[in-house]
Every structure is written in C-alpha cells, then in structure tokens.
C-alpha cells in the first residue's frame, strides 16, 4: 500500500513539475518576444545624417514639456547633444543626458533654451528663447518678419536650416529698436510617440 501511494505521489509530482516548467517556458517566450520588439532598431538616412528611431516615454498625467525621455541610449549610438527630430523632419531638441539604454532630451519649451535662428524667406537673424511660449528676440524692425513665417535653426549645435516652428504672433515695442515674436513649434508633444535621433552629427 505504501509503495502504491509513493508511486501515485511521484507521478503527480512529475506532472506538476512538467506543467510548471511548461508555463515557465511560455512566460519566457513571451518575455523574449517583448524584448525583441523593444530592441528593434530602425535607421533612416536624412541627407548626410543617419537617424535612429526612438520611442518616447509617456509622462502622463504630468505636463512637464521641458524634457522628454527616449528608449535609446549609448549602446544604440546616442551621444550627448545628439539632435532629435519629429516624424515630419522638424527639430524637437537635443540630448541633454544619456545612459546606456535611455536618454533625456531638452525641448524648446525649456526655460534655459536659447539658440540662434533664421526667420522667413529673407532668413532674418534672431534668437529663439524657450519657455511655456517660445519667443523670438532681437529681430530687426526692418526684417519684414510676419505671422506664418517659418523659423529655422541657425546654431551649429544642430543641422543648418532645420525647421523649428512658425511665427504665431508679433510682439512690437515702439521703445525698443528690436521686436519679438511668439513661436508655435511644429511639434505637438502631446501626440509625440516616436522621434529620430541623429547619431552621426556633427
């Protein structure tokens, strides 16, 4: 009787172990599948530069637009100051911090952002100052800049003439030899899910 009981327990135990490892193998396969999806690396050529696709981490429900975080890092070829572009080829910002598998991007909404830009067809010089509402500063009054003019990068930190946004509102001050303008960036951060990081710039 004792021998029969031992045999039954042995058979039951072996089935349980087989079932356990079977489930474990299934979970492992699912995990590996997820890992492979996250490791997909898509590259695309933009003129002289190579862009690598990067996913944007969600910070919902928080609304900090100063920085966005990407799922690409040093092991993917991302380096400090790498330019970051949206899906339509618009400049979004630059990598301000980078780890092995993740990077942080400073955007035009950052209060510390300040770069040289060109505005409109005449490529009038100005300074783009970041913030909740990015603005142009030091525009010459005879520049002829108007609402709807495109703002392009003029800083050597990023590719020349990369589009940034459009003039949204003119800010005129009769007492100032310069005038300013509000800028509407071409990127809508609320709908941004993927970006391109230039990994071979400059």
VEXGUTOR-548835 format. One record per residue: residue in one letter; residue number from 1; y, x negated, z of N, C-alpha, C in turn. Coordinates in pm, whole numbers, plus 32768, in hexadecimal, padded with zeros to 4 digits. Layout:
# VEXGUTOR-548835
("a", NUM, (Y, X, Z), (Y, X, Z), (Y, X, Z))
...
# end
This chain:
# VEXGUTOR-548835
("x", 1, (7F87, 7FAC, 8000), (8000, 8000, 8000), (807D, 7FA8, 8000))
("x", 2, (8078, 7F41, 8050), (80EA, 7EE6, 805A), (8101, 7EA0, 7FD5))
("x", 3, (8092, 7E7A, 7F94), (809E, 7E34, 7F13), (80DD, 7E90, 7EAA))
("x", 4, (80B5, 7F10, 7EA9), (80ED, 7F72, 7E4A), (8184, 7F82, 7E60))
("x", 5, (81AC, 7F8C, 7EDD), (823A, 7F9C, 7F01), (828B, 7F25, 7ED2))
("x", 6, (8254, 7EAD, 7EE4), (829A, 7E33, 7EBA), (82AC, 7E32, 7E23))
("x", 7, (8241, 7E5C, 7DD9), (8249, 7E60, 7D46), (82B4, 7EC2, 7D16))
("x", 8, (82B9, 7F38, 7D59), (831F, 7F9D, 7D34), (83AC, 7F67, 7D4A))
("x", 9, (83C0, 7F26, 7DBE), (8445, 7EED, 7DDC), (846A, 7E80, 7D79))
("x", 10, (8405, 7E2F, 7D53), (841F, 7DC2, 7CF5), (8449, 7DF9, 7C6E))
("x", 11, (8402, 7E63, 7C3F), (8423, 7EA0, 7BBD), (84AE, 7EDE, 7BC1))
("x", 12, (84CC, 7F29, 7C2E), (854F, 7F6A, 7C3D), (85BE, 7F01, 7C41))
("x", 13, (85A5, 7E97, 7C8D), (860B, 7E2D, 7C9A), (8625, 7DEB, 7C14))
("x", 14, (85B9, 7DD1, 7BC7), (85CB, 7D8F, 7B46), (861A, 7DE7, 7AE6))
("x", 15, (85FF, 7E6A, 7AE9), (864B, 7EC7, 7A94), (86DE, 7EC9, 7ABA))
("x", 16, (86F6, 7EC7, 7B3D), (8780, 7EC7, 7B6E), (87C9, 7E4A, 7B42))
("x", 17, (8785, 7DD6, 7B4E), (87C1, 7D57, 7B26), (87DF, 7D55, 7A91))
("x", 18, (877C, 7D87, 7A41), (8790, 7D8D, 79AF), (8805, 7DE5, 798D))
("x", 19, (880E, 7E5B, 79CE), (887B, 7EB9, 79B5), (8901, 7E7B, 79DB))
("x", 20, (8904, 7E34, 7A4D), (897F, 7DF5, 7A7D), (89B0, 7D8D, 7A18))
("x", 21, (8954, 7D35, 79ED), (897C, 7CCC, 7990), (899E, 7D04, 7906))
("x", 22, (895C, 7D73, 78E4), (897E, 7DB5, 7866), (8A0D, 7DE8, 7868))
("x", 23, (8A35, 7E26, 78D9), (8ABE, 7E57, 78E8), (8B20, 7DE2, 78EC))
("x", 24, (8AF4, 7D77, 792F), (8B4B, 7D01, 793A), (8B65, 7CC5, 78B1))
("x", 25, (8AFB, 7CC0, 785E), (8B0C, 7C8B, 77D8), (8B6A, 7CE3, 7786))
("x", 26, (8B61, 7D66, 779A), (8BBA, 7DC1, 7753), (8C4A, 7DAC, 777C))
("x", 27, (8C63, 7D9D, 77FF), (8CEA, 7D87, 7831), (8D20, 7D05, 77FB))
("x", 28, (8CCA, 7C9E, 77FB), (8CF3, 7C1B, 77C8), (8D1A, 7C23, 7736))
("x", 29, (8CCE, 7C6F, 76E8), (8CED, 7C7F, 7659), (8D73, 7CC2, 7646))
("x", 30, (8D8C, 7D29, 769A), (8E0C, 7D6F, 7691), (8E7F, 7D12, 76B5))
("x", 31, (8E6D, 7CC2, 771E), (8ED5, 7C63, 7748), (8EED, 7BFD, 76DB))
("x", 32, (8E80, 7BC9, 76A0), (8E8F, 7B68, 7634), (8ED7, 7BA4, 75BE))
("x", 33, (8EBB, 7C24, 75A2), (8EFD, 7C69, 7534), (8F93, 7C72, 754C))
("x", 34, (8FB7, 7C94, 75C7), (9045, 7C9D, 75EB), (9087, 7C16, 75DF))
("x", 35, (9042, 7BAE, 760E), (9078, 7B26, 7607), (9092, 7AFD, 7577))
("x", 36, (9033, 7B1D, 751E), (9043, 7AF8, 7492), (90BB, 7B3E, 7454))
("x", 37, (90CE, 7BBD, 7479), (9140, 7C08, 7444), (91C2, 7BC7, 7471))
("x", 38, (91CB, 7BA1, 74F1), (9246, 7B65, 7524), (925D, 7ADA, 74ED))
("x", 39, (91F1, 7A99, 74BE), (91FD, 7A10, 748A), (921F, 7A0C, 73F5))
("x", 40, (9224, 7A82, 73B5), (9244, 7A84, 7326), (92CB, 7A43, 730F))
("x", 41, (92D1, 79E5, 72B3), (934C, 799B, 729B), (9371, 79AB, 7208))
("x", 42, (93DB, 79F4, 71F0), (9406, 7A0D, 7167), (9481, 79BA, 7149))
("x", 43, (947B, 796D, 70DF), (94ED, 791B, 70B7), (9526, 794E, 7033))
("x", 44, (95A8, 7937, 7022), (95EC, 7965, 6FA9), (9658, 7900, 6F88))
("x", 45, (966B, 78E6, 6F07), (96D0, 7886, 6EDD), (9755, 78CC, 6EC2))
("x", 46, (97BE, 7897, 6EFE), (9845, 78C9, 6EE9), (9897, 7855, 6EAF))
("x", 47, (98A6, 7855, 6E2B), (98ED, 77E7, 6DEA), (98AB, 7762, 6E10))
("x", 48, (98F1, 770D, 6E5C), (98BA, 768A, 6E81), (9873, 768C, 6F08))
("x", 49, (9870, 76FF, 6F48), (983D, 7706, 6FD1), (97BC, 7757, 6FDB))
("x", 50, (976D, 7737, 7042), (96F2, 777F, 705E), (9706, 77D6, 70DA))
("x", 51, (96F4, 7858, 70C9), (9701, 78B5, 713A), (9678, 78DD, 716D))
("x", 52, (966A, 78E3, 71EE), (95ED, 7910, 722A), (9605, 7997, 726E))
("x", 53, (95AC, 79F4, 7257), (95BA, 7A7A, 7290), (95A3, 7A76, 7326))
("x", 54, (95F7, 7ABD, 7370), (95EA, 7AC3, 7403), (9601, 7B51, 7433))
("x", 55, (95AF, 7B7D, 7491), (95C1, 7C00, 74CD), (9627, 7BFC, 753C))
("x", 56, (966F, 7C6A, 754D), (96D8, 7C73, 75B3), (96A3, 7CC1, 762B))
("x", 57, (96A9, 7C82, 76A2), (967F, 7CC6, 771C), (96DE, 7D39, 773B))
("x", 58, (96A7, 7DA6, 776B), (96FA, 7E18, 7795), (972F, 7E01, 7822))
("x", 59, (97AF, 7E24, 7838), (97EA, 7E1D, 78BD), (980F, 7EA9, 78EF))
("x", 60, (97D4, 7F0C, 78AD), (97EB, 7F98, 78D3), (97C1, 7FAE, 7964))
("x", 61, (980E, 7FF8, 79B6), (9885, 8045, 7993), (9908, 7FF8, 79A9))
("x", 62, (98FF, 7F75, 79BF), (9978, 7F26, 79D7), (99C3, 7F11, 7954))
("x", 63, (9A45, 7EF9, 795F), (9A98, 7EF4, 78E7), (9AE5, 7E71, 78DD))
("x", 64, (9AA4, 7E02, 7906), (9AE4, 7D80, 78FD), (9AD7, 7D4C, 786F))
("x", 65, (9B46, 7D4C, 7825), (9B42, 7D24, 7799), (9B68, 7C91, 7787))
("x", 66, (9B87, 7C4B, 77F5), (9BAE, 7BBE, 77EA), (9B3D, 7B6A, 77B1))
("x", 67, (9AC2, 7B8A, 77DA), (9A4F, 7B3C, 77B0), (99DC, 7B97, 7784))
("x", 68, (998D, 7B65, 7726), (990D, 7BA4, 7706), (98A1, 7B3A, 7717))
("x", 69, (9824, 7B66, 7729), (97B6, 7B09, 7740), (974C, 7B1C, 76D4))
("x", 70, (9718, 7AAC, 76A1), (96B9, 7AAC, 7633), (9631, 7A76, 765E))
("x", 71, (95C9, 7A9E, 7614), (9542, 7A71, 7636), (9519, 79F3, 75EA))
("x", 72, (957A, 79A2, 75C5), (9560, 7921, 7586), (95A5, 78B3, 75D6))
("x", 73, (9565, 783D, 75D9), (959E, 77CF, 7626), (9585, 7748, 75E6))
("x", 74, (9581, 76E0, 7637), (9573, 7658, 7607), (94F8, 7643, 75B2))
("x", 75, (9489, 767F, 75D9), (940D, 766A, 758F), (940E, 76AE, 7506))
("x", 76, (9472, 7703, 74EE), (9480, 7746, 746C), (94E7, 7701, 7413))
("x", 77, (952B, 769C, 7449), (9591, 7657, 73FB), (961F, 767E, 741F))
("x", 78, (9631, 76D6, 7482), (96B7, 76FF, 74AF), (96F2, 7691, 7506))
("x", 79, (976E, 766E, 74EC), (97B3, 7608, 753D), (9839, 763F, 756C))
("x", 80, (9874, 75F9, 75CA), (98F7, 7621, 75FF), (995D, 7629, 758D))
("x", 81, (99AD, 7693, 758E), (9A17, 76AC, 752C), (99E4, 76DD, 74A4))
("x", 82, (9963, 76F9, 7498), (9930, 7731, 7419), (997B, 77B2, 73F8))
("x", 83, (99AC, 77C2, 737C), (99EE, 783F, 7356), (998A, 78B2, 7350))
("x", 84, (99B9, 7928, 7373), (9963, 799F, 7374), (99A3, 7A0B, 731D))
("x", 85, (9953, 7A44, 72C2), (9985, 7AA6, 7262), (993A, 7B2A, 726C))
("x", 86, (997F, 7B96, 724A), (9942, 7C19, 7244), (98F7, 7C2C, 71C2))
("x", 87, (98B8, 7CA0, 71B3), (9863, 7CBB, 713E), (98B1, 7CC1, 70BB))
("x", 88, (9934, 7CDD, 70C2), (9987, 7CE6, 704A), (99CF, 7C63, 702C))
("x", 89, (99AD, 7BF8, 7073), (99EC, 7B76, 705A), (9A6F, 7B62, 70A4))
("x", 90, (9A8B, 7BB8, 7106), (9B06, 7BAA, 7154), (9AEF, 7B4F, 71CD))
("x", 91, (9B51, 7AFD, 71ED), (9B48, 7AA2, 725F), (9B50, 7AF2, 72E1))
("x", 92, (9AF1, 7ADB, 733A), (9AEB, 7B23, 73BA), (9B1C, 7ACC, 742D))
("x", 93, (9AFB, 7A4B, 7427), (9B21, 79F0, 7494), (9AD7, 796D, 7488))
("x", 94, (9ACF, 7924, 74F8), (9A8B, 78A4, 74F9), (9A36, 7894, 7575))
("x", 95, (99CB, 7846, 756A), (9970, 782F, 75DB), (99B8, 77DD, 7645))
("x", 96, (99C3, 7814, 76BD), (9A09, 77D1, 772A), (99AA, 7797, 7792))
("x", 97, (992C, 77C1, 778D), (98C7, 778C, 77E9), (983E, 77A2, 77AA))
("x", 98, (97E5, 773F, 77B7), (9763, 774D, 7776), (96F5, 7712, 77CD))
("x", 99, (9688, 775E, 77DA), (9610, 7731, 7822), (959F, 771F, 77BC))
("x", 100, (9528, 7709, 77EF), (94B6, 76F1, 7796), (949B, 7767, 7739))
("x", 101, (949E, 77E1, 776D), (947A, 7856, 771C), (94E7, 78C1, 7717))
("x", 102, (955C, 78A3, 774F), (95C5, 7909, 7756), (964D, 78C6, 7747))
("x", 103, (96AE, 7911, 7716), (9735, 78DA, 770A), (979E, 7945, 7728))
("x", 104, (9811, 7915, 7751), (9883, 796D, 7771), (98F0, 7957, 7709))
("x", 105, (992A, 79C4, 76D9), (9990, 79BE, 7670), (9A13, 79F6, 76A3))
("x", 106, (9A7E, 79A7, 7697), (9B03, 79D8, 76B9), (9B3A, 7A22, 763F))
("x", 107, (9B6D, 7A9B, 7655), (9B9F, 7AEE, 75E7), (9C38, 7AF1, 75E7))
("x", 108, (9C6F, 7B35, 7583), (9D01, 7B40, 7576), (9D3F, 7B97, 75E3))
("x", 109, (9CED, 7BDC, 7630), (9D22, 7C2F, 769C), (9D35, 7BDF, 771C))
("x", 110, (9D0F, 7B61, 771C), (9D20, 7B0D, 7793), (9DB3, 7AE9, 77A5))
("x", 111, (9DE4, 7AF2, 781F), (9E71, 7AD6, 783B), (9E93, 7A42, 7829))
("x", 112, (9E30, 79EB, 7823), (9E4A, 795C, 7812), (9E43, 7932, 777E))
("x", 113, (9E27, 7991, 7726), (9E19, 7970, 7697), (9EA2, 7956, 765A))
("x", 114, (9EAF, 78E9, 760D), (9F2B, 78CD, 75C5), (9F0B, 7870, 7550))
("x", 115, (9F19, 78A0, 74D5), (9EFB, 784E, 745F), (9F63, 7866, 73F2))
("x", 116, (9F6B, 7806, 7395), (9FC5, 7811, 7323), (9F85, 786A, 72B9))
("x", 117, (9FD8, 78BC, 7278), (9FA7, 7917, 7210), (A009, 791C, 719C))
("x", 118, (9FD8, 7950, 712A), (A02B, 7973, 70B9), (A02A, 7A0B, 70AD))
("x", 119, (A09A, 7A42, 707C), (A0A5, 7AD5, 7072), (A0D5, 7AFD, 6FE8))
("x", 120, (A090, 7B5F, 6FAC), (A0BA, 7B98, 6F2D), (A0A4, 7B3F, 6EB4))
("x", 121, (A0D0, 7B70, 6E40), (A0BE, 7B28, 6DC3), (A10B, 7AA4, 6DC0))
("x", 122, (A17D, 7AA0, 6E03), (A1CF, 7A26, 6E06), (A19A, 79C0, 6E6A))
("x", 123, (A134, 79E9, 6EB5), (A0FA, 7991, 6F1B), (A165, 795B, 6F7B))
("x", 124, (A1B3, 79B7, 6FB1), (A219, 7992, 7013), (A1D6, 7960, 7092))
("x", 125, (A20C, 78F5, 70CC), (A1D1, 78BA, 7143), (A1F5, 790C, 71BF))
("x", 126, (A196, 7913, 721B), (A1AD, 7958, 729A), (A146, 7927, 72FF))
("x", 127, (A154, 7956, 737A), (A0F4, 7937, 73E3), (A0B3, 79B9, 7411))
("x", 128, (A02D, 79B8, 7415), (9FE5, 7A2E, 7446), (9FC9, 7A19, 74DA))
("x", 129, (9FFF, 7A74, 752C), (9FE9, 7A6E, 75BC), (9F8C, 7AE1, 75E4))
("x", 130, (9F1E, 7ABD, 7626), (9EBC, 7B21, 764C), (9EE8, 7B75, 76C3))
("x", 131, (9E9D, 7BDD, 76DE), (9EB9, 7C38, 774D), (9E7F, 7CC0, 772E))
("x", 132, (9E9A, 7D20, 7784), (9E6A, 7DA8, 776F), (9E96, 7DDD, 76E7))
("x", 133, (9F12, 7DB9, 76C0), (9F44, 7DD5, 7638), (9F73, 7D50, 75FE))
("x", 134, (9F21, 7D0C, 75AD), (9F49, 7C8C, 7573), (9FCC, 7C9A, 7525))
("x", 135, (A022, 7C36, 752F), (A0A3, 7C3C, 74EB), (A0C0, 7BBB, 749F))
("x", 136, (A118, 7BC7, 743B), (A14A, 7B54, 73F3), (A1D0, 7B2C, 742E))
("x", 137, (A1E5, 7AAA, 743D), (A264, 7A76, 746F), (A29F, 7A13, 740C))
("x", 138, (A322, 79FF, 7414), (A36A, 799B, 73C5), (A362, 79B3, 732E))
("x", 139, (A367, 7A33, 7309), (A36F, 7A54, 727B), (A401, 7A48, 724D))
("x", 140, (A41D, 79FD, 71E3), (A4A7, 79F5, 71B0), (A4D8, 7A7D, 7181))
("x", 141, (A556, 7A9B, 719A), (A58A, 7B20, 7177), (A593, 7B35, 70E0))
("x", 142, (A592, 7AC9, 7094), (A598, 7AD7, 7003), (A50D, 7ACE, 6FC3))
("x", 143, (A4A4, 7ADD, 7014), (A41C, 7ACD, 6FE1), (A3EF, 7B44, 6F8D))
("x", 144, (A42B, 7BB8, 6FA4), (A404, 7C2F, 6F59), (A380, 7C6B, 6F86))
("x", 145, (A350, 7C42, 6FFA), (A2D2, 7C78, 702E), (A2E1, 7D0C, 704B))
("x", 146, (A27B, 7D58, 7028), (A281, 7DEA, 703A), (A1FC, 7E1E, 706F))
("x", 147, (A1FF, 7E9B, 709C), (A186, 7EDC, 70CF), (A11B, 7EDE, 7061))
("x", 148, (A0A0, 7EB9, 7087), (A032, 7EB7, 7028), (A013, 7E2D, 6FF1))
("x", 149, (A06F, 7DCD, 7005), (A055, 7D45, 6FD6), (9FE0, 7D08, 7022))
("x", 150, (9F90, 7CBB, 6FD9), (9F1A, 7C7C, 7015), (9F41, 7BFD, 705F))
("x", 151, (9F02, 7BE8, 70D1), (9F18, 7B6F, 7122), (9EA0, 7B12, 710C))
("x", 152, (9EBD, 7A95, 70E4), (9E54, 7A33, 70C7), (9E5C, 79BD, 7128))
("x", 153, (9DEC, 797F, 713F), (9DEC, 7909, 7194), (9E30, 7893, 714D))
("x", 154, (9E80, 7846, 719A), (9EC0, 77CD, 7167), (9EA2, 7756, 71C1))
("x", 155, (9E4F, 776B, 7228), (9E2F, 7702, 7288), (9DB6, 76B1, 7259))
("x", 156, (9DB9, 762C, 726C), (9D45, 75D9, 7245), (9CC9, 75F1, 729A))
("x", 157, (9CD6, 7642, 7303), (9C62, 7662, 7357), (9BFD, 76BB, 730E))
("x", 158, (9C2E, 7702, 72A5), (9BDB, 7761, 725C), (9BF1, 774F, 71C6))
("x", 159, (9B98, 7788, 7173), (9BAB, 777D, 70E2), (9C32, 77B6, 70B6))
("x", 160, (9C74, 776D, 705E), (9CF8, 7794, 702E), (9CF2, 7818, 6FE1))
("x", 161, (9D56, 786D, 6FF9), (9D67, 78EF, 6FB8), (9CFD, 7956, 6FDF))
("x", 162, (9CB2, 793C, 7049), (9C53, 79A2, 7078), (9CA4, 7A1C, 70A8))
("x", 163, (9C84, 7A95, 7078), (9CD1, 7B0A, 70A0), (9CB8, 7B2F, 7132))
("x", 164, (9D23, 7B59, 7174), (9D1D, 7B7B, 7203), (9D3C, 7C0E, 721C))
("x", 165, (9DA7, 7C3D, 71DF), (9DD1, 7CC7, 71F7), (9E42, 7CEF, 719A))
("x", 166, (9E85, 7D5C, 71BF), (9EF6, 7D8D, 7170), (9F6C, 7DAB, 71CC))
("x", 167, (9FE3, 7D9E, 7193), (A05D, 7DBF, 71DE), (A05E, 7E56, 71F7))
("x", 168, (A069, 7E7A, 7276), (A062, 7F06, 729D), (A0ED, 7F40, 72BA))
("x", 169, (A143, 7EED, 72F5), (A1C8, 7F1D, 731C), (A229, 7EA7, 7322))
("x", 170, (A29F, 7EB8, 72EA), (A306, 7E50, 72ED), (A356, 7E5B, 736F))
("x", 171, (A36B, 7DEA, 73B1), (A3B9, 7DE5, 742D), (A437, 7D94, 7413))
("x", 172, (A4A5, 7DDA, 73FC), (A523, 7D97, 73D8), (A583, 7D93, 744D))
("x", 173, (A5C6, 7D21, 745D), (A62A, 7D0F, 74C6), (A6A4, 7CCC, 7487))
("x", 174, (A713, 7D16, 7481), (A78B, 7CE2, 743F), (A7C1, 7C65, 7482))
("x", 175, (A7A3, 7C52, 7502), (A7D5, 7BDE, 754C), (A77E, 7B61, 7538))
("x", 176, (A710, 7B71, 74F5), (A6B1, 7B04, 74E4), (A6AE, 7AD7, 7452))
("x", 177, (A6B4, 7A54, 7438), (A6AF, 7A24, 73AD), (A626, 7A39, 736C))
("x", 178, (A5C2, 7A58, 73BE), (A53C, 7A73, 738D), (A51A, 7B07, 73A6))
("x", 179, (A4B0, 7B34, 736A), (A480, 7BB8, 7390), (A3E9, 7BB2, 73A0))
("x", 180, (A3B2, 7C1A, 73DD), (A322, 7C1D, 73F7), (A2E1, 7C96, 73B8))
("x", 181, (A25F, 7CA0, 73CC), (A216, 7D12, 7395), (A193, 7D24, 73E1))
("x", 182, (A16B, 7DA0, 73F0), (A0E8, 7DBC, 742A), (A07E, 7DAE, 73BD))
("x", 183, (A00A, 7D7A, 73E5), (9F9E, 7D63, 7386), (9F25, 7DBA, 73A8))
("x", 184, (9EEC, 7DF7, 7343), (9E70, 7E42, 7354), (9DFF, 7DEC, 731B))
("x", 185, (9DAC, 7DAE, 7372), (9D3E, 7D5C, 7341), (9CE0, 7DAD, 72E8))
("x", 186, (9CA1, 7D6A, 7288), (9C46, 7DAD, 722D), (9BC2, 7DD1, 7270))
("x", 187, (9BA8, 7D95, 72E3), (9B2A, 7DAD, 732A), (9B39, 7E1E, 7390))
("x", 188, (9AD9, 7E78, 7390), (9AD1, 7EDF, 73F8), (9A64, 7EB5, 7459))
("x", 189, (9A8D, 7E7E, 74CC), (9A2C, 7E48, 752B), (99CA, 7EB1, 755F))
("x", 190, (99F5, 7F2D, 7567), (999E, 7F96, 759D), (9924, 7FAF, 7544))
("x", 191, (992F, 7F8F, 74C4), (98BF, 7FA6, 7468), (987F, 7F23, 743A))
("x", 192, (98A9, 7EB3, 7476), (9876, 7E30, 744D), (97EB, 7E19, 7489))
("x", 193, (9787, 7E0A, 7433), (96FD, 7DF4, 745F), (96C7, 7D6C, 7432))
("x", 194, (9703, 7D36, 73C9), (96D3, 7CB9, 7392), (9748, 7C6B, 7357))
("x", 195, (9742, 7BE6, 7363), (97AB, 7B90, 732D), (976B, 7B1A, 72E4))
("x", 196, (97BF, 7ACC, 72A2), (9793, 7A50, 7261), (97D9, 79DA, 72A4))
("x", 197, (978B, 7979, 72CD), (97C2, 7900, 730C), (97B7, 788E, 72A8))
("x", 198, (9828, 784E, 7288), (9826, 77DD, 722B), (97F7, 7762, 7278))
("x", 199, (9780, 7731, 7257), (9746, 76C4, 72A4), (9763, 763A, 7268))
("x", 200, (97A1, 7636, 71F3), (97C0, 75B2, 71B6), (9856, 75A2, 719D))
("x", 201, (98A7, 75DB, 71F8), (9939, 75CC, 71ED), (996A, 7570, 725C))
("x", 202, (99C3, 7512, 7242), (9A03, 74F9, 71C1), (99AA, 74A6, 7165))
# end
